[in-house]
Amino acid sequence: MTGRVRARDLGLAPGIFRPGPLNAITDVAGLRVGQVTLHDGEATRTGVTAIIPHAGNPFTDRVPAGLSVMNGYGKLAGATQLAELGELETPIVLTNTLAVGRAVEALVDWTLARNPDAVSVNAVVGETNDGRLNDIRARGVTAAHIHGALDAAADGPVDEGSVGAGTGTMAFGFKGGIGTSSRVLPAALGGWTIGALVQANYGGVLMMDGIPVGRELGKWYLKEHTDRGDADGSVMVVIATDAPLSDRNLTRLAARAMAGLARTGAAFSDGSGDYAIAFATHAGVRRRAHQAIIADWPNDRMSPLFVAAAEAVEEAVLNALTMATTIIGRDGRTGRRATGEAIDLEALRAVLARHGRRA
């Protein structure tokens, strides 16, 4: 990551709420993230990112969850049961499109090994298609890589950019990747923490904290008046909070991820799968056997959480872009050499300076 910096180091600080100490999804206490990055030969450029909600057993100590889908062009395994029951019973794994099947098998194996009485497992696996830089047909992700990401999961800082499930992704014509951010509400608004992690592989006309960076750097969707451009792709968003939210209000919270994506200039194109999962780790809302009483934050106090979620998602995307490094691989469809150029930070600094932004 030499020479790469996060968005705040460039003078970009979206929104009104302050970030947590790490400015990462792991500011939500107990949450862990693990990643495996695959660079194999000249062609394989992919990986795995795993999010484990808390330090306990996700299967027996389930967290409530909600799902929002802006455009359903994707393969989100476990989505219908998540929406029906409003809960997670496994970690969330992110990888590439053609690795979803293997990831489900690996996540089921991981869960069964820890729960000898389990006879059904709803493994939740999200994806984006990294075939522009990764030989996706080679199917380089194995069960061992999924287990490696789960076993590596830890609290603390989260690696960003061209790592894990973001190794081969593109965003707005630049190298995309994994990004994360967080917000902490003031005590008068509950004092809750909201964290976001994104797998950015989508496009449109890039905006950074209200600045038309894509236009000023000469890259944007439909620039050449085609119907493809740099908009197709997908994005997976994971939002976590320690607030005591029901699955119904978590579904509402997940929908606000789309506001954060919109602020970055997302096109939400026909070929883009735009998904957000939100979950709550508060002990009072976890689903355990024979638990009869579950807490819930009032509807009329949700708005600050909505604002914080949108802000964290927006900044997570910016971090994915500014932390990404250039990746050279092979196009999974043509076999030709392909390059994903990271956004030029010096050119970006010049744009930001023209708009009065400096680190």
N, C-alpha and C positions, 0 to 999 in steps of 0.2 A: 504493500500500500504506500510505498515511498512517494511523497509529493502530493498525495491525495488528502483532502480535508473534508470535514463535514460542513453542511450548509451554514451553520452559525459562524464558522470560522471565516466565511466569506461575507458576512453581514446580512445573511438571510435568516429571519426569525419570524415565521408566519404566526399570526394570531395574537391573542391577548393574554393567554395563560402561560405561566412559566413551566419549563420542562422539569422532570425529576432529576435526581443527581446524575444518572447515567444518560438521560435523554434517550431511553430505550424501553422496549416492552418489558425488560427485566426489572424495571422500577416497580412493577407489580410484585410484591413480596412473594417468594416461593416459586415463581415461574422460572422455568429453565429453557434454554435454547441450545440445540446441538446441530452442528453442520458437518457435512462431508463434501469436499470439493474434488471433482474428477477431471484431471488433465491426463489423458491417455493417448500417446502417440500424437499424430497430427489432426485427429478427427474428433475425439471425444472431449467435449467441453460441457459438462453438466454437473449435477450434484443433488444433494438432499438437505433440507432444513426441517428440523423437528422442534415442535413447541410442546412442552409438557406443562400443564396448568399449575401443578403444585407438587409438593414433596411427597404426598401420599400416593395411594393406589388410585389411578384415574378410573378404573373400572368399578370399584366399590365405593369410591368417594367422588361421585360424579358432579361436574359443574354444570349449571344451567347455561344454555347457549342459544343464540339466535342467528339466523342466516338471512342475508339480503343478496339478491341477484339482479344486477342491472341489465346484463345481456348474457344469456345462458349458453354461449358457445364454448363449452368446456366439459371436462370430465371430473366433476367433484364427487368422489366416492363417499357414500354415507350421507348424502345431502338430505334425502327424503326422510330418513329416520331422525336425523338431527332436527329437521323442521317439525316433524310430527310429535316427538317427545320433548323437544326443547332442551336437550342435554347432550354432553359429550361423555363417552365412556372409554375413549382412548386419547392419546396425544394426537395432535394434528401434524401430519407429515406433508411437506411440499416437495415436489420433484418435477420431472418433465412429463409430457403427455403420455408417451409410450411406456413410461415406468410405473404408471398408476397401478396396474395389475400386480406387479411384483411388490410394490409398496404395501398394498392391501394385505397380501399374503404374509409379508414380513411383520406387519403391525399386528395381524391376528396371532402369529406365532409368539410375538413378544408379549402380548396380552394373555394368551393361554398359559404361557410359562409362569406367569405371576398369579394366575387365578385358576387353580385346578378344578373348580366346580363350574366354570363357565362353559356353556354349550352354544352361545351365540355372541358374536362380537360385531359391533358396528364400527369398523375402521374408517376414520375420516382422513382422506387423502386428497389434496388439491394439486393443481398442475398449471403450468403454462408451457407453450410449445417453443422450445429453444432450438428448433431445427435450422434456423438461419446460421448459427455458428457451431452447432453440435451435430454430429452424425447420429441423429436420433434413431434411425433405423437399426443401428448397431446395438441399441438397447444396452448401454454400458452400465446402467444402474442395477445392482444385484441386491439380494436380501441382506448380504453382509454390509453393504453401504447404508441401508436403512437402519439396521441394528447399530451400526457405528455412530450414526447421527444421534440416535436415541441414547446410546450409552455415553456419548460425549456431552449430553445436555447439562448445562450449568447456568448458575445465575451470573451476574456481573456483566461487563461489556459484551456487546454482540458484534461479531465481525460483519462488515457491510460491503456492498459493491459486488464484485465478480467472485462471489463465494457461494457455497451451498447450492440451493435451488436456483440461485441467480447467476450461476457461472456462465451460462450461455445465452442469457436473455438480453433483449434490446428494448430501449424506451425512447420514443420521440426521435428516432434516427440515430441516437447515441447508444453507447453501451449502458444497459440497465443493470438490474441486480437486486440484491437484498438491501432493504433500508429499514430503519426503525426510529421511533421517536416516542416521547411521552409528554403528558401534561399532568400537573397537580392542581386540583381545585383549592381555592382558599378555604380556611376552616369554616367560614360562614356559609359556604356552599356545600359543605360535607367533608372537605379535605381529602376526597377520593383521588386515587391515581388512575389514569387511563393510559395504556400503552398500545402502540400499533407496530406491526411488522408487515412489510409488503414484499411481494415477489413481482417486481416491475418489469413487464414485458409487453407494453402497450404503447399507443401513440396518440398523436393529435398535434396541437400547436403549443409547444412548451411555454408555460408560464412559471416563473419562480418568484413567489411572494409578490404577485401582482405585476411583475416585470416581463415583457414579451421577449424572453430570451430566444425562443425558437426562431421568431421572425428576424431578430437582430443578428443571429448567427447563421441565417440562411437555410434553416431546415424546418419544414413544417408539412403537415398532411395536405395533399391536393396542390402542392406548389406547382407541380407539372400538369395539373388538370387531369389527373388519372383518377380511377376509382379505387386505387389501392394505396399507394404512397406508404407512409410510415405510421399508419394507424392500426392495422391489424396486429393481433397479438392477444395477450390476456393479462390480467392482474389478479393476484390473490392477496387479500387483505385479512389479517388476523388482528382483532382488537381484544385486549384484556383489561379488566378493571377489578379493583378490590371493593367496589361499591356493591351493596346487597340488591342486585337487580334480578327480577324474574326473567324467564325466557322471553316473555312478551316484550318487556322493555329492552332486552338485549337485541331482539329483532329490530326494534326501532333504532337502537344505537348502531347496529350494523349498517342500517340504511344511510346513516350520516357519513359513512366512509365514502359514499359516492359524491358527497359534497366536497370532501377533501380531494378526491381524484379530479373532480370538475375544475377545482381551483388550479390544478397543474396543467389544464388545457386538454384533458382527455376527450377523445372523439367518441368513445363508446361505440365503435364501428361494428359493422355486421359480423366481422370475423374475430371480434374481441370478446373473450369470456371475462366478465367483470363480477367477482364474487367477494363477499365479506362475511366472515364469521366473527361474532362477538361472544365472549364468555365472561362469567364473573366468578372470582375465587373466594369471595367472602364466606366464612364458615357458616353463616346463618342461612345461606341459600343453596348449599351443596345438597345433593340428593343421596341419602343413605337409606339403607333398609330400615323400615318401620319408623322413619322420621315423619312426624305428623304436622309439625308447624314450621313454616318457611317464611322468612322475612322478605320484605319487598320495599324498595325505595319509592316514595310517592311520585305519581305521574307529574304533578305540578312542580317537582324539583328536578326533572330530567333535563331541562334545557341546557344548563351549564355542562352537563356530561355530553350532550350532543355537540356543543361547540368545541369542547376539548377533543372529542374523537375526530372531528373534521380537521382540526389543527394538527393533531398528531399524525394522521394519515398523510396530509399534505407534506409535512416536513419529512416523514419517512421516505416518500418518493424522492424528494430533493437530495436526501442523504444517499439514497441508492445511486443516483446519477453522479454526485460529486465524488463519492468514494470508489466508484467503479474504475477498473483499469482496462486498458485495451486488450481484447482477446482475439487471437487468430486461430481459426478452426477450419472446418469443412462444412459446407452447406449440406444438410441432410437430404435434400431432394436432388441436387445436381451433382454432388460430390466435388464441386469446385472449391478452391480455397476461398475463405470468407473472413472478413475482418470486421470486428465491432469496435469502432473507435470511441474511446472514452471522451466525454466532453472536455474541451480544452479549457483548463482552469484559468489560464492567463487571458484568453479571449473572454471568458465569462467574467473575470474581474473587471475587464475594461467595460463591458456592458453594464455591470452593476455600478461602476464608478460614474458612468454617464447619468445614471438614475439616482446618484447621491448615496449609494450603498458602499460601505467599506467595512472591512473586518474591524 
